[in-house]
Amino acid sequence: MKKPSLDASERDDPVRFAVNAFVRKVASGIPEGARVLDAGAGECLYRPLFDRRRYVAVDRAVGDAGWDYGRLDATADLTRLPFPDASFDWVLCTETLEHLSRPQESLDELRRVVKPGGGLALSVPFLQGLHQEPHDYFRYTPHGLRALLLEAGFGEIVVESTGGYFALLRYQLGDLPAHLPLGVSGSPRSWLSWPLRAWIRAAAAVLRAAAGVLSRREPVGTRPLQLFVRARRIP
């Protein structure tokens, strides 16, 4: 899995670009001095966006062996956080809920540590491949997220999404070269197939560019790539 980056471009990594835009928007609305918990922080990618806030990062640190978890403030399971009740003004939980084997218990715990009336900002993938296996358990619909959050005691739930048919097509075509049998072997069949592979890659690039243009004019519909949620803890 490619490491997340704050510099991800919309062209090369539309999913990460959308997640980053969501977190930037959330961060811009949180006042200075607010205490923010990044639950499932990984390598603490979003720490720089919360300058002048009291940012606290926690993760179980088992998702990816190649990641550096040394900047975490705490290592813990999200069903048992080492913080008192109502410790935070906001909780951020991006690209994490799908990796939790007990999501309802984790959301209950996030509600416990956020102040009454405090905010939750959450993102999850929908139409995306498996990653960080074997710790990839669920995909959520907007309706499933609402049900889980209501059960946990959150209200004012707003669910938004990004994607759509052509955005999904563009995303899938970007990964096509990784699935082609590249390279030339000693077999004559391999020599003959090389021009076909090159043609397929070129055609995919053209189709991807066209899908990118079309994706700007379509509704997300039933094919979202990502879901983004904002909610408040009900007192």
Steps between C-alpha positions, in 0.01 A plus 500: 500500500626845405580716800251784558634847424379854561638585154281247316368645175147463368635350179728235649315415822142630493399307812774637724452844347132492602578378852764770545254767381242376750746513791624845401143629498429346840823639646427850374178507703651388832600792725849550639565321826242227436604149595486264201539122507620335179370145549682266264769758428756266340807710423327818625459634148255769610690641798622807299138596419418540869762756590392705807262223604582235756537208262520150651571197280403143588520178300528128563811506275439169325369615162816514292840356593675758281355801680670703772271514801761674716320838502185371666404646837343170607476145371162347576203309365218739412260297713712582811643849479727623781321833543242626751140565404433817299872572442477639146315769308530309172580148387648433156479145366608466136531176302488300823150369568532234229801360686318456832357155572261650759387827345200560726711465815759734351242767418357465851850566635553800274176645629618445858817706456344791309325776692121537485431699186851422374563403140592185312652507150525161335586362157479147360557340160215339309593378150866427566717190510623313803792661682705452816392138508400309704367803690242606241155393615214717371362739240222735612204653320374845606204327665725262693713787628195691617369195684832439675540864602146532628548184705820648645325820607593745224260741333500778238644239264597624154628244249664613176670300229739533209522290190245381246510266200762688301709584807503130584594412140783752506623364832496139372674585173780669693580164655489306172879490434552321831282214376658459156766229440790737441851410393644294213598135539684269263175373356405623150143542630634756746670695223180507299286606797716799595340737241155391620589584860631841394181565302282403797690733730469789253129435448445487877672838539267656240190345657613613846537860379153489345350350816663779701320763292167318517529446876478875561143508362344194660322444831664261744195275495542146626871467422689713755871447544503663844256600771554797732309554822459781749303446819458635854487319829151519641527626861 
